[in-house]
């Protein structure tokens, strides 16, 4: 079994263990047993009601078994004019859950909250785009894909290659798996929508949400979907590592050279500045920086090459698709010259070369101003940032994994 797969299984097992331990911890003992500071003679301030418990103020702590019935009862008054001068006062306290429960509960809450914000609009947009493109003729879709290759091929070389490789490594299985995981996540979001109430403690909300998740999701469907995604990715990554073997070799060679240079030039002065206890981090940090610089430089060179080849291929795809659409509608091109779909004629080559040249020039002209960083200009970057993250992650994975 690959090391990466073992690490994924270990992380999944660690998270499940954290959830189980959190449930066990939050259900331990009476409430008072986990709050040793609530005893007669201690000073206490309740953060919601603003009530302060004065030193030596007599009170009793009651626990009825229900987290919402946990109260401090003040008996009698204070001769010095204390605020607690009634025969009894009740204040419901929040459950100060153990730190472990709070951490796990907070992470779970953040994930669910992010799902509520991101998933519904994302699913709606994807469904709308799929519905729109299903209504288009296939030539219109391929023409748009050709334009994307022409003008964006250098920005996302590995992402486009991954999509092409996925067509031969089970892309339909991957799409079905993503759909199943999305359905399960939406079920959890809808089932836990009404649990965030002020009268419930953090541990109660965590327990309720954990129970709902365990009752709602289908573990076998999630397991099969995750396995399908992982299997597809293994095939795609193997193809990418072969396709970009030259770039990977260049990146590793540059990283080794940069690391040796940093060892000779940077480490001696850094060791003089940094305290002895922290000097062990100097070689590691230099190695990380060298790998990052080498990765960026090697892939910038590859992006220039990819921009040229993808522009030519995209221009040809665009020209072929447009001429097919015109031919299917009986429209002649340049007078009586009819397009032959089985042969790349002069007209197709002229259109393809013109569009491809324009796409390559646009990419290079933009990158000359940006030091060949191949970053999508603002404000388009507000829409394309998920693709930027995916591109960076794929580059790092196939280079250093």
Buried (B, 14 or more C-beta within 10 A) or exposed (E): EEEBEEEEEEEEEEEEEBBEBBBEBBEEEEBEEBBEEBEEEEEBEBEEEEBEBEEEBEBEBEBEEEBEEBBBBBEBBBEEEBBBEEEEBEBBBBBBBBEBBBEBBEBBBEEBEEBBEEBEEEBEEEEEEEEEEEEEEEBBEBBBBBBBBBBBBBBBBBBBBBEBBBEEBBBEBBBBBBEBBBBBBBBBBEBBEEBEEEEBBBBBBBBBBBEBBEEBBEEEBBEBBBEBBBBBBBBBBEBBBEBBEEBBEBBBEBBBEBBEEBBEEBBEEBBEEBEEEEBEEBBEEBBEBBBEBBBBBBBBBBBBEBBBBBBBBBBBBBBBBBBBBBBEEEEEBEEEEBBEEEEBEEBBEEBBBEBBBBBBEBBBEBBEEEEBEBBBEEEEEEEBEEBBEBBBEBBBBBBEE
